[in-house]
C-alpha cells in the first residue's frame, strides 16, 4: 500500500511518499516545491499537483492521499471556506482513484465532504499532524517548528497534545503561532529601529528585505536553502542580500560598509530570537503546572537549529531534540506532510515506522 501525504501551503507544497509493508510504514521520498499561489495563481494548482504526483510516484499505484493545508489563508481566496473547498476540489481533480483523507485540528482524518462541511477544522491544521507524530515517542515536550514563514509552538504532556488554540486566530492569541519564519518574513515587521554605527535608526516599512537575507548574510542558510523569491526579485548572492538589508534604512552598499550591514543583520537575528523565545515562554508558562517530568524541546523546520535550538537554549531547555536526526533533513523541513502520511498509514493498520535518512 502506498500513500502520499500533502501539505499544501501558500508558499510551498510539500509531499511525502510512504509505503506500508507487513504493518510497518517506510518513508520513501519527501520533496518541497516552492509554489507561491498568490503569484502563480490558484488555477495552476491542479497542474502543479499533477507534476508533483509524477515526480513522487512515477507510474506506480497510489492507494491513499492524506491532505493538510495552509494555502486557504492566501488572499487569492476571499474566505477560508472558499480556499478549503478549492484546494480539495483540485486534489479530487488530480487524484481520481485514490481515497482522500483530510487532517483536522483534532488530529482526526476526514473525508473530503466532511472537510468541506467543517472547513474551519481543516484550515491550517498541519501543526496538529506534526504534534500527533511527535507525541508518539516524546511524551513530555514542546514541539517548536520553525518554517520559512511561521513558527508553531505546540505543547505535548503525557503523550497528549494540549494546545489551547485550534484556529490561527486562537493560536496567535495563545503564543502557539508566531508569524515569523526563517525565510519569508518582512524584516520591517521584526524591528522598528536598528543601531547603525551606534545611532538608533528607524527602518523603512517597505518590503525591502526578508529574513532569508539576514540568515544568508550570517551564514545560517546557503543560497540553495533560500528557496523563496527575494523581495526585489533579484538573486541570492551574499552581496545582493547585503544590498537589500542596506535599503532597510534607505541606504545602499556605497553608503554602508559590509561590517555595518552585517551588524544590522545580527541585530535583526537577535530580535527574531526574542520573538520566538517570547512565544515559547508564553506556551511553557501556560503548561508548567501540568508538567511532572523534565520537559524536552523538539525542533523541526528549516530554522530548527539557528532559531529553534537557540531560542530553547536561551530559555534554559536542557534536552533539545533535533527531529532531523530521527526522520532525515528533507522530512524535517516538510514535517506535516510526513505526519499526515503516517497518520493515514496508522489508520490502515501500520503499527510502526522505519525511518530512512
QUIUR-V539237 format. One record per backbone hydrogen bond with DSSP energy under -1.0 kcal/mol. NH is the residue of the N-H (numbers start at 1). CO is the residue of the C=O. If there is no record, write none. Layout:
# QUIUR-V539237
{{NH	CO} {NH	CO}}
This chain:
# QUIUR-V539237
{{3	18} {4	64} {5	16} {6	66} {7	14} {8	68} {9	7} {9	12} {13	33} {14	7} {15	31} {16	5} {17	29} {18	3} {19	26} {20	1} {21	24} {24	21} {25	352} {26	19} {28	17} {29	17} {31	15} {33	13} {35	11} {37	10} {37	35} {39	36} {40	36} {41	37} {44	41} {45	42} {48	44} {49	45} {50	46} {51	47} {52	48} {53	49} {54	50} {55	51} {56	52} {57	53} {58	54} {60	57} {63	2} {64	2} {65	99} {66	4} {67	101} {68	6} {70	8} {71	8} {73	70} {74	71} {77	74} {83	79} {84	80} {85	81} {86	82} {87	83} {88	84} {89	85} {90	86} {91	87} {92	88} {93	89} {94	90} {95	91} {99	63} {101	65} {102	110} {103	67} {104	108} {105	121} {107	104} {110	102} {115	111} {116	112} {117	113} {118	114} {121	118} {123	119} {125	122} {128	125} {130	126} {131	127} {132	128} {133	129} {134	130} {135	131} {136	133} {137	134} {138	134} {141	156} {142	296} {143	154} {144	298} {145	152} {146	300} {147	150} {151	178} {152	145} {153	176} {154	143} {156	141} {157	160} {159	139} {160	157} {162	155} {171	167} {172	168} {173	169} {174	170} {176	171} {177	171} {178	151} {180	178} {182	147} {183	148} {184	148} {187	209} {189	186} {190	187} {191	187} {194	201} {196	199} {199	196} {201	194} {203	192} {204	248} {208	206} {211	185} {212	183} {213	210} {214	210} {215	211} {216	212} {217	213} {218	214} {220	215} {221	215} {227	225} {241	237} {242	238} {243	239} {244	240} {245	241} {246	242} {247	243} {249	246} {250	247} {251	246} {256	252} {261	257} {262	258} {263	259} {264	260} {265	261} {266	262} {267	263} {268	264} {269	265} {270	266} {271	267} {272	268} {273	269} {274	270} {275	271} {276	272} {277	273} {278	274} {279	275} {280	276} {281	277} {282	278} {283	279} {284	280} {285	281} {286	282} {288	284} {290	287} {296	140} {297	319} {298	142} {299	321} {300	144} {301	332} {303	146} {304	301} {307	303} {308	303} {309	304} {310	305} {311	307} {312	308} {313	309} {314	310} {315	311} {316	313} {317	312} {321	297} {323	299} {325	322} {326	323} {327	323} {328	324} {332	328} {333	329} {338	334} {339	335} {340	336} {341	337} {342	338} {343	339} {344	340} {345	341} {346	342} {347	343} {349	346} {350	345} {351	23} {352	23} {354	25}}
